[in-house]
């Protein structure tokens, strides 16, 4: 029990984004045998973008999409709504892993974000899209030093366009928290949006282009069928020339892919709408997205109606990698997050939280998406977005369509696309390694960022655990 627990007394254990009166009715379940050119399995961003782009590439292509629950109900409707240009889970991760390709990856990522913005306008996607940028804030002096050094490195490599280092005074001019001692401002590389409305809008756009969408239709198995593939569902089946698997953290129908991802449960709170005086007290006039620089980090932003979403910090891995509904609600994390919120913004004491929720992120050991094919190229998959999939899933959809076409493109030529991360080991080794990594990250945060031998070894091997 903390002094801030009272702020949670009326919080509903449901995603604020999904708790919307404009939520569309689901499409009917599949109860027959369908045939099509392309079957998309999964109705989150990854699957919806794949279906939409497939119809844009070839309007005559017959496309079917099946979703086990309802479009956008999982990670696509529970995230923070940060739509980043980065395809590599941040520039630092990309520069470490693909230094020879980083400028191309940054160019492709910027183009991808521009194309998302264009699609929002073209299809009239009512998703509160705002090209606000983002500030990575330092809350400890060592973090400010690291951000300043990182900015110098970016300048030296010609990667600092539209990025600005902010000292304590400058960052508090943007958003006023007594905990902020520095920041790195990316002015154009991040947009904010309403994540569930994006998914619902994409579903409507797919339907308008002739995609046949079936909800409450889980895909049960995948088998070769003549020159194509067949997928069985509870009440029917789909026979398709090509299949795109967009199930992310849920068990992939290509079983060998499953070892490459683990579920990480992430949690968030949403406040009641701030009054004009409350908003003025924190000075958040330019509405940028924010994230702090610790290993156990928070992300936070304003909604269209001036609520504050506050999420992150705890990244919970359930033993055995199980994905279960009961893990979506974690009161002990909500209490911890509430305390952190009022430490950051003491001037908002008395504000109540209206929603508290969680959900699973598909994490892989390199923190960014991986891709591949199966069944002689008739099946493609993408997974492992590790919490930055709002924007990157559109790029991943293009990659899957490229792979299914069998053509070599600038996307499929990338090392990021051609090579996979290391898989996670079986239990109990996965749980033990992840627990040791989490303990080491927390210890580093408490000791000036100093990484112990375990973390240094993981760094050398290119392995990690993140949300």
Residue pairs with C-beta under 8 A, 6 or more apart in sequence:
1 335
2 335
2 338
2 339
4 335
4 338
4 339
4 341
4 342
5 335
5 338
7 338
7 342
7 351
7 352
7 353
8 269
8 331
8 334
8 335
8 338
8 353
8 356
9 352
10 352
10 353
10 354
11 269
11 334
11 352
11 353
11 354
11 355
11 356
12 19
12 354
12 355
12 356
13 328
13 329
13 355
13 356
13 357
14 355
14 357
15 77
15 78
15 196
15 355
15 357
15 359
16 270
16 303
16 307
16 309
16 354
16 355
16 357
17 77
17 78
17 81
17 194
17 195
17 196
17 197
18 72
18 73
18 77
18 78
18 196
19 355
20 196
20 197
22 197
22 200
23 196
23 200
24 200
24 203
24 204
26 70
26 71
26 215
26 216
27 207
27 213
27 214
27 215
28 214
28 215
29 214
29 215
29 216
29 217
29 233
29 234
29 235
30 66
30 214
30 217
30 233
30 235
30 236
30 238
31 235
31 236
32 236
33 236
33 237
33 238
33 239
34 64
34 212
34 236
34 237
34 238
34 239
35 62
35 238
35 239
35 240
36 62
36 63
36 64
36 212
36 238
36 239
36 240
36 241
37 61
37 62
37 63
37 240
37 241
37 242
38 51
38 54
38 61
38 62
38 63
38 64
38 240
38 241
38 242
38 243
38 244
38 404
39 63
39 64
39 65
39 66
39 229
39 231
39 238
39 240
39 242
39 243
39 244
40 47
40 50
40 51
40 54
40 63
40 64
40 65
40 66
40 243
40 244
40 246
41 47
41 65
41 66
41 219
41 231
41 243
41 244
41 245
41 246
41 247
41 253
42 65
42 66
42 67
42 68
42 245
42 246
42 247
42 248
42 250
43 65
43 66
43 67
43 68
43 69
43 70
43 71
43 72
43 199
43 203
43 213
43 215
44 71
44 72
44 74
44 75
44 76
44 199
44 246
44 248
44 393
45 72
45 76
45 198
45 199
45 202
45 389
45 390
45 393
45 394
46 246
46 248
46 382
46 385
46 389
46 393
46 396
46 397
47 65
47 67
47 244
47 246
48 65
48 71
48 72
48 76
48 199
48 202
48 203
48 206
49 202
49 393
49 394
49 396
49 397
50 244
50 246
50 397
50 400
50 401
51 63
51 65
51 206
51 211
51 213
52 119
52 202
52 205
52 206
52 209
52 211
52 397
53 394
53 397
53 398
53 401
54 61
54 63
54 244
54 401
55 61
55 63
55 206
55 209
55 210
55 211
56 209
57 401
59 209
59 210
62 212
63 206
63 210
63 211
63 212
64 211
64 212
64 213
64 214
64 238
64 240
65 206
65 211
65 212
65 213
65 214
66 214
66 217
66 218
66 219
66 231
66 233
66 238
67 213
67 214
67 215
67 216
67 217
68 216
68 217
68 218
68 219
68 250
69 215
69 216
70 215
70 216
71 199
71 200
71 202
71 203
71 213
71 215
72 195
72 196
72 198
72 199
72 200
72 203
74 248
74 249
74 250
74 359
74 360
75 248
75 249
75 359
75 360
75 361
75 362
75 389
76 195
76 196
76 198
76 199
76 390
77 195
77 196
77 199
78 195
78 268
78 357
78 358
78 359
79 195
79 359
79 387
79 389
79 390
80 195
80 268
80 289
80 299
80 300
80 301
80 309
80 311
81 192
81 193
81 194
81 195
81 301
81 309
81 390
82 134
82 190
82 192
82 289
82 299
82 301
82 388
82 390
83 113
83 116
83 129
83 190
83 191
83 192
83 193
83 390
83 391
84 109
84 113
84 134
84 189
84 190
84 388
84 390
84 391
84 392
85 106
85 109
85 110
85 112
85 113
85 188
85 189
85 190
85 391
86 94
86 106
86 109
86 189
86 388
86 391
86 392
87 94
87 105
87 108
87 109
87 112
87 368
87 369
87 391
87 392
87 395
87 416
88 94
88 97
88 98
88 102
88 105
88 109
88 367
88 368
88 416
89 367
89 368
89 386
89 387
89 388
89 466
90 388
91 102
91 106
91 154
91 159
92 150
93 366
93 367
93 368
94 102
94 105
94 106
94 368
95 102
95 157
95 159
96 462
97 366
97 368
97 416
97 462
98 105
98 414
98 415
98 416
100 415
101 414
101 415
101 416
102 159
103 158
103 159
104 410
104 414
105 414
105 416
106 159
108 395
108 410
108 411
109 189
109 391
109 392
109 395
110 189
112 391
112 392
112 394
112 395
113 189
113 191
113 391
115 394
116 191
116 391
116 394
117 129
117 131
117 191
119 125
119 205
120 127
120 129
120 193
120 198
120 201
123 201
123 202
123 204
123 205
123 208
124 201
125 197
125 198
125 201
125 202
125 205
126 197
126 201
127 193
127 194
127 195
127 197
127 198
127 201
128 192
128 193
128 194
128 197
128 303
128 304
129 191
129 192
129 193
129 198
130 191
130 192
130 193
130 287
131 188
131 191
132 190
132 191
132 192
132 286
132 287
132 288
132 289
133 185
133 186
133 187
133 188
133 189
133 190
133 288
133 289
134 185
134 186
134 189
134 190
134 288
134 289
134 290
134 291
135 166
135 171
135 174
135 175
135 183
135 184
135 185
135 186
135 288
135 289
135 290
135 291
136 147
136 183
136 184
136 186
136 291
136 292
136 293
137 171
137 175
137 177
137 180
137 182
137 183
137 290
137 291
137 292
137 293
138 144
138 146
138 147
138 171
138 180
138 181
138 182
138 183
138 292
138 293
139 179
139 180
139 181
139 292
139 293
139 294
140 181
140 293
140 294
140 448
140 449
141 181
142 448
142 449
143 181
143 182
143 292
143 293
143 294
143 449
144 167
144 168
144 181
144 182
146 293
146 449
147 165
147 182
147 183
147 184
147 293
148 165
148 182
150 184
151 160
151 163
151 165
151 184
154 160
154 163
162 186
162 187
162 188
162 189
163 184
163 185
163 186
163 187
164 184
164 185
164 187
165 182
165 183
165 184
165 185
166 174
166 182
166 183
166 184
166 185
167 182
168 180
168 181
168 182
170 183
171 180
171 181
171 182
171 183
171 185
172 180
172 283
173 283
174 183
174 185
174 283
174 284
174 286
174 288
175 282
175 283
175 284
175 288
175 290
176 281
176 282
176 283
176 284
176 347
177 282
177 344
177 345
178 346
179 343
179 344
185 288
190 288
190 289
191 391
192 287
192 289
192 301
192 302
193 390
194 303
194 304
195 390
198 390
203 213
206 213
207 213
214 233
217 233
217 234
217 235
217 236
218 233
218 234
219 231
219 232
219 233
219 247
219 253
220 231
220 232
220 233
220 234
221 231
221 232
221 253
222 229
222 230
222 231
222 243
222 245
222 253
222 254
222 375
222 379
223 229
223 230
223 232
224 230
224 375
224 378
225 239
227 241
228 239
228 240
228 241
228 242
228 378
229 239
229 240
229 241
229 242
229 243
229 375
229 378
229 379
230 237
230 238
230 239
230 240
231 237
231 238
231 240
231 243
231 253
241 378
242 378
242 379
242 380
242 404
243 378
243 379
243 380
244 379
244 380
244 381
244 397
244 400
244 401
244 404
245 252
245 253
245 254
245 257
245 379
245 380
245 381
245 382
246 381
246 382
246 393
246 397
246 400
247 253
247 383
248 261
248 362
248 383
248 385
248 389
249 261
249 263
249 323
249 360
249 361
249 362
249 383
250 323
251 258
252 258
252 381
252 383
253 379
254 374
254 379
254 381
256 374
257 372
257 381
257 383
259 423
259 424
259 426
260 364
260 365
260 370
260 383
260 384
260 420
260 421
260 423
260 424
261 362
261 363
261 364
261 383
261 384
261 424
262 317
262 321
262 363
262 364
262 424
262 430
262 434
263 317
263 318
263 321
263 322
263 323
263 360
263 361
263 362
263 363
264 315
264 316
264 317
264 360
264 361
264 363
264 386
264 387
264 465
264 466
264 467
265 314
265 315
265 316
265 317
265 318
265 327
265 328
265 330
265 358
265 359
265 360
265 361
266 311
266 312
266 314
266 315
266 316
266 358
266 359
266 360
266 361
266 387
266 467
267 311
267 312
267 313
267 314
267 316
267 330
267 333
267 334
267 337
267 356
267 357
267 358
268 309
268 310
268 311
268 312
268 337
268 356
268 357
268 358
269 309
269 310
269 311
269 334
269 337
269 338
269 341
269 353
269 355
269 356
270 303
270 307
270 308
270 309
270 310
270 353
270 354
270 355
270 356
271 307
271 308
271 309
271 310
271 348
271 351
271 352
271 353
271 354
272 307
272 351
272 352
272 353
272 354
273 305
273 306
273 307
274 306
274 307
274 308
274 348
274 351
278 347
278 348
278 351
279 306
281 347
281 348
282 345
282 347
282 348
284 302
287 301
287 302
289 299
289 300
289 301
290 299
290 300
290 301
291 297
291 298
291 299
291 300
291 312
292 298
294 445
295 441
295 442
295 444
295 445
296 312
296 313
296 314
296 315
296 441
296 442
296 445
297 312
297 313
298 310
298 311
298 312
298 313
298 337
298 340
298 344
299 309
299 311
299 312
300 308
300 309
300 310
300 311
300 344
301 308
301 309
302 308
302 309
303 309
307 354
308 341
308 345
308 348
310 337
310 340
310 341
311 337
312 337
312 467
313 333
313 336
313 337
313 340
314 330
314 333
314 336
314 337
315 438
315 465
315 466
315 467
316 327
316 330
316 333
317 430
317 431
317 434
317 435
317 438
317 465
318 324
318 327
319 427
319 428
319 431
320 427
320 431
321 424
321 427
321 430
323 360
327 358
327 360
328 357
328 358
328 359
329 356
329 357
329 358
330 358
331 356
333 358
334 353
334 356
338 353
341 348
342 348
342 349
361 385
361 386
361 387
361 467
362 383
362 384
362 385
362 386
362 389
363 384
363 386
363 387
363 465
363 466
363 467
364 370
364 383
364 384
364 386
364 421
365 421
365 422
365 423
365 424
365 462
365 463
365 464
365 465
366 384
366 421
366 422
366 462
366 463
366 464
367 384
367 386
367 464
367 466
368 384
368 385
368 386
368 388
368 392
368 416
369 382
369 383
369 384
369 385
369 386
369 389
369 392
369 393
369 395
369 396
370 382
370 383
370 384
370 419
370 420
370 421
371 380
371 381
371 382
371 396
371 399
371 400
371 403
371 417
372 380
372 381
372 403
372 420
373 379
373 380
373 381
373 403
373 404
374 380
374 381
377 403
377 404
377 406
378 404
380 399
380 400
380 401
380 403
380 404
381 400
382 393
382 396
382 397
382 399
382 400
384 421
385 392
385 393
385 396
386 466
386 467
387 466
387 467
389 396
395 411
398 411
399 411
399 412
399 417
402 409
402 411
402 412
403 412
411 417
412 418
422 461
422 462
422 463
424 430
425 433
433 465
434 465
436 454
437 454
437 455
437 458
437 464
437 465
438 465
440 451
440 452
440 454
440 455
441 455
441 465
443 452
444 450
444 451
444 452
444 455
451 459
458 464
